[in-house]
Amino acid sequence: MSTYKILSFCGGGIRGLMSVKMLQRLQADNPGLLQNTDMLTGCSTGAVISSFLAIYKKYNSFESENDVEIALNKLMALYDPAMRDIFSKVRTNPNEPAISNQISQLIGQKLSSLEKLTMLDLKGCFDLMFPAFNIQEHAQQQPGNHLGVKENKSWGMELFNNLDQSLSGNVYLLEAVLASSSMPGMNGSTSVYSSDSELALGQFVDGAFVNHDPTMAAVSLAVNQGHKLEDISVICFGTGFMGNYIANEDTMYWGSAQWLNSADNVNQNIYDTSRIPSLFANEDRVNPTLNMCLNGTSTNEIPTQSSLLLGQRYAYLNPDLKSTYISETAHTCKEINDMKTFAVDVDLKSATDVINKYWQ
């Protein structure tokens, strides 16, 4: 059986620019990479990247290397200058969504007319999967029960995909992408509809809180489709390694106010020697717990598990930003140039080795 080949794109806002730059380099060094890929999966900005490539392949030629180069150049333009310009706008009211409407319009303009496209409409281009989180109560089948189907009602993860027998195949593509990109704190939730129903499936927010790196979820779906684990290969693109940590030795005495930074009277000096950058647009307050949820899974956790599971069939490309902090809403010329430099400096040898052994 031939290898089932997956390109996986992590979340990270404007830092997705680095993923695109690395993909451009890898494609140039390994002609046929995208043409031979079976699945594109992405969370948040990774969903934007994946959907853009699938849409481009649907409506344009995607055979020659020149075709793919044009597609990747257009994808880069989505980040610089289009998305950069959106993030450069000052957010004046932290109690209102910062960027959701603008991002929605941008994606719609750049990806052609998507209003009626469903996930299944892209089936002939790539297999796709975008994780999101339904914050509303809805019926779910309890997993891990082989003696009979049990249902429970709660909020929960959704893996929007167009695979065979998908329960979300009729979901509108643009809504699935926006749902995977609606980060609480910067955006409102996204209503997602199916083409065969007038009722919303729920209100969805960014899947990055539990699937910032969608690799393991994608592999699980592939196995469920009948692909043997030993026949699956993944190249994952990160959005920059930024080492976070808490240096304060008094964390054993912390309560919710310190872990969540939820009280105005918290002594901000307790974070001074730590590396816990603020995650939200135009807000100075940090949140150690939120940073652990998002930064923790995108640094070593999921890549480590993926490597243990896939071995030499897995490669992880992620620029090391060292002491530089680049927010998800970065937009200055220096930040954009820094990201491009970081992406150019990444060693592609591990991914090239995977391609040579398993991608042909």
C-alpha positions in Angstrom: 0.0 0.0 0.0 1.3 3.5 -0.9 2.2 5.9 1.8 -0.6 8.3 3.0 1.1 11.7 3.0 0.0 14.5 5.3 1.2 18.1 5.5 0.2 19.6 8.9 0.1 23.3 9.8 0.1 24.6 13.4 -1.8 27.7 14.6 -0.1 31.0 15.2 -1.8 33.9 13.5 0.5 36.0 11.4 3.3 33.6 12.2 1.8 31.3 9.7 3.9 33.3 7.3 6.9 31.3 8.5 5.1 28.0 7.7 4.4 29.3 4.2 8.0 30.4 3.7 9.3 27.0 4.8 6.8 25.2 2.5 8.0 27.4 -0.4 11.6 26.3 0.3 10.7 22.7 0.7 8.7 22.6 -2.5 11.5 24.3 -4.4 14.0 21.7 -3.2 11.6 18.8 -3.7 9.5 19.1 -6.8 6.2 17.3 -6.6 5.8 17.7 -2.9 2.4 19.3 -2.8 1.2 17.4 -5.9 1.8 14.1 -4.1 0.3 15.1 -0.8 -2.9 13.3 0.3 -4.1 15.4 3.2 -3.7 19.0 4.3 -4.6 19.7 8.0 -4.3 22.9 9.9 -5.5 24.7 13.0 -6.3 28.4 13.0 -3.8 30.0 10.6 -3.0 26.5 9.5 -6.6 26.1 8.4 -6.2 29.2 6.3 -3.1 27.8 4.6 -4.7 24.4 4.0 -8.0 25.8 2.6 -6.2 28.3 0.4 -4.1 25.6 -1.3 -7.1 23.3 -1.7 -9.2 26.1 -3.2 -6.4 27.1 -5.6 -6.0 23.5 -6.8 -9.8 23.3 -7.4 -10.0 26.4 -9.6 -6.5 26.6 -11.1 -3.8 24.4 -12.7 -1.8 22.7 -10.0 0.4 20.3 -12.1 3.6 22.0 -12.9 6.1 23.4 -10.5 5.4 26.9 -11.9 1.7 26.4 -11.1 2.6 25.5 -7.5 5.1 28.4 -7.2 2.3 30.8 -8.3 -0.1 29.4 -5.7 2.5 29.7 -2.9 3.4 33.3 -3.9 -0.3 34.2 -3.7 -0.6 32.4 -0.4 2.4 34.5 0.9 0.6 37.6 -0.2 -2.3 36.7 1.9 0.0 37.2 5.0 2.1 40.0 3.6 0.7 42.5 3.0 -3.0 41.5 3.4 -3.1 40.0 6.9 -0.3 42.3 8.1 -2.4 45.3 7.2 -5.4 43.9 9.2 -3.3 43.3 12.3 -1.8 46.8 12.1 -5.2 48.4 12.9 -5.3 49.5 16.5 -7.8 47.7 18.7 -9.6 50.3 20.8 -12.1 48.2 22.8 -10.8 45.0 24.4 -14.4 43.9 25.2 -15.2 43.5 21.6 -13.9 41.1 18.9 -10.7 42.5 17.4 -10.3 41.0 14.0 -13.0 38.4 13.2 -15.0 40.4 10.6 -11.9 41.6 8.8 -10.3 38.2 8.6 -13.6 36.8 7.4 -13.7 39.3 4.6 -10.0 38.8 3.8 -10.3 35.0 3.5 -13.4 35.3 1.4 -11.8 37.8 -1.0 -8.6 35.8 -1.4 -10.1 32.4 -1.7 -12.6 33.3 -4.4 -16.4 32.9 -3.8 -16.7 30.4 -1.0 -20.1 31.0 0.4 -21.6 27.8 -1.0 -18.6 25.5 -1.0 -18.7 22.7 1.4 -15.8 20.6 2.8 -16.8 17.7 0.4 -16.6 20.1 -2.5 -12.8 19.9 -2.0 -12.6 16.1 -1.8 -11.1 15.8 -5.2 -8.3 18.3 -4.3 -7.0 17.2 -0.9 -8.3 15.4 2.1 -8.8 18.2 4.7 -9.2 18.5 8.4 -9.6 21.6 10.6 -10.1 21.3 14.4 -12.5 23.6 16.2 -14.3 23.6 19.6 -18.1 23.8 19.9 -18.8 25.8 23.1 -22.5 25.0 23.1 -24.2 21.9 24.5 -24.6 19.2 21.9 -25.1 15.5 21.8 -21.9 13.5 21.4 -21.1 9.8 21.3 -19.0 8.7 24.2 -15.8 7.3 22.8 -14.1 4.1 24.0 -17.3 2.1 24.5 -17.5 -1.0 22.3 -20.5 -2.5 24.0 -23.0 0.0 22.8 -23.4 3.6 21.8 -23.7 6.1 24.7 -24.4 9.8 24.3 -23.6 12.7 26.5 -24.3 16.4 26.1 -21.6 19.0 26.6 -19.3 21.3 24.7 -16.5 19.6 22.8 -13.9 19.2 20.0 -15.0 19.0 16.4 -12.7 17.8 13.6 -14.2 19.3 10.4 -13.1 17.1 7.5 -14.1 15.8 4.1 -13.0 12.2 4.5 -15.2 9.2 3.6 -18.3 8.9 5.7 -17.5 12.3 7.3 -20.3 13.7 9.6 -19.1 17.2 8.8 -18.6 16.9 5.0 -21.6 19.2 4.3 -20.3 22.0 6.5 -19.5 25.2 4.6 -15.8 25.4 4.1 -15.3 29.1 4.9 -17.2 28.7 8.2 -15.1 25.7 9.2 -11.9 27.7 8.5 -13.2 30.7 10.5 -14.4 28.4 13.3 -10.9 27.0 13.6 -9.5 30.5 13.6 -11.8 32.2 16.1 -9.5 32.6 19.1 -11.4 33.8 22.2 -9.9 37.0 23.5 -9.4 38.3 20.0 -12.5 37.1 18.2 -16.1 36.2 18.8 -17.3 32.7 18.1 -18.3 31.5 14.6 -21.7 30.0 13.7 -21.3 26.9 11.5 -24.0 25.6 9.2 -24.4 22.5 7.1 -25.7 22.7 3.6 -28.5 20.3 4.4 -29.9 22.1 7.4 -31.0 25.7 8.3 -30.0 25.2 11.9 -26.5 26.1 13.2 -24.5 23.2 14.4 -23.2 25.4 17.2 -20.9 28.2 18.1 -17.3 27.4 17.5 -14.0 28.8 18.7 -10.4 28.1 17.8 -9.4 24.5 18.1 -5.9 25.6 19.1 -6.7 25.3 22.8 -6.5 21.5 22.5 -5.2 21.0 19.0 -2.8 23.9 18.3 -0.8 21.2 16.4 -3.3 19.1 14.5 -0.9 16.3 13.6 -2.1 13.6 16.0 -5.8 14.3 15.2 -5.0 13.9 11.5 -3.2 10.7 12.0 -6.1 9.3 14.1 -8.5 10.1 11.3 -6.3 8.5 8.7 -6.1 5.3 10.7 -9.8 5.4 11.1 -10.1 5.6 7.3 -8.2 2.3 7.0 -4.7 3.5 6.5 -2.1 1.5 8.5 -0.1 3.5 10.9 3.1 2.2 9.3 1.9 3.6 5.9 1.4 7.2 7.2 3.9 10.0 6.9 3.7 13.5 8.1 5.6 16.8 7.7 4.5 19.4 10.2 5.1 23.1 10.0 5.3 25.1 13.2 4.9 28.8 13.7 8.0 29.5 15.8 9.4 28.0 19.0 9.3 30.6 21.8 10.5 29.1 25.1 8.0 29.9 27.8 8.6 29.2 31.5 7.8 30.4 35.0 10.9 31.3 37.0 9.1 32.3 40.2 10.0 29.7 42.9 6.9 30.6 45.0 4.4 29.0 42.6 3.6 26.4 45.3 1.8 29.3 47.1 -0.1 30.5 44.0 -3.9 30.5 43.8 -6.2 31.2 40.9 -5.4 35.0 40.9 -1.8 34.3 40.1 -2.3 31.3 37.7 -5.0 33.2 35.7 -3.8 36.7 36.4 -7.5 37.4 37.1 -7.3 40.0 39.8 -6.3 43.7 39.4 -4.4 43.6 42.7 -2.0 40.8 41.6 1.6 41.8 42.1 2.8 41.9 38.5 6.4 41.6 39.7 5.9 37.9 40.3 6.1 37.4 36.5 9.1 39.6 35.9 11.8 36.9 35.7 9.5 34.5 33.8 8.8 34.2 30.1 5.0 34.4 29.8 4.1 36.9 26.9 0.6 38.3 26.6 -1.4 36.4 24.0 -4.2 38.8 23.3 -4.3 41.8 21.1 -3.3 45.1 22.8 -3.5 43.6 26.3 -0.7 43.6 28.8 -2.0 41.1 31.3 -0.4 37.7 31.0 -2.1 34.4 31.7 0.2 31.5 32.7 -2.5 28.8 32.4 -3.5 29.9 28.9 0.1 30.1 27.8 0.6 26.5 29.0 -2.5 25.3 27.0 -1.4 27.0 23.8 2.4 27.2 23.9 2.8 23.8 25.7 1.2 21.7 22.9 2.9 23.6 20.1 6.5 23.4 21.4 7.3 19.8 22.4 4.3 17.8 23.5 2.5 17.0 20.2 5.8 16.8 18.1 7.2 14.4 20.7 4.1 12.2 20.6 4.1 12.3 16.8 7.7 11.3 16.6 7.2 8.4 19.0 4.2 7.2 16.9 5.6 7.7 13.4 9.4 7.5 13.8 11.4 8.3 10.7 8.2 8.9 8.8 7.7 12.2 10.6 9.5 15.6 10.3 8.9 18.8 12.3 10.0 22.1 10.9 9.7 25.0 13.4 11.9 28.1 13.5 13.6 28.8 16.8 12.9 32.4 17.6 15.3 32.3 20.6 14.8 35.4 22.7 12.6 37.1 20.1 8.8 37.3 20.9 6.5 37.7 17.9 2.8 37.9 18.7 0.0 36.4 16.6 -0.9 39.9 15.6 2.6 41.2 14.7 2.6 43.6 11.8 5.7 45.9 11.8 8.2 45.7 8.9 10.9 44.4 11.3 8.7 41.6 12.6 7.7 40.5 9.1 11.4 40.5 8.0 12.4 38.7 11.2 9.9 36.0 10.5 11.1 35.5 6.9 14.7 35.3 8.2 13.8 32.8 10.8 12.0 30.6 8.3 14.9 30.8 5.8 17.4 29.7 8.6 15.5 26.4 9.3 17.3 23.3 8.3 15.1 21.3 6.0 17.2 18.1 6.0 14.8 16.1 8.2 11.8 16.9 6.0 13.8 16.2 2.8 14.8 12.8 4.1 11.2 11.9 4.8 10.2 13.0 1.3 12.9 11.0 -0.3 12.0 7.9 1.6 8.2 8.1 1.7 6.8 10.8 -0.5 7.6 9.6 -3.9 
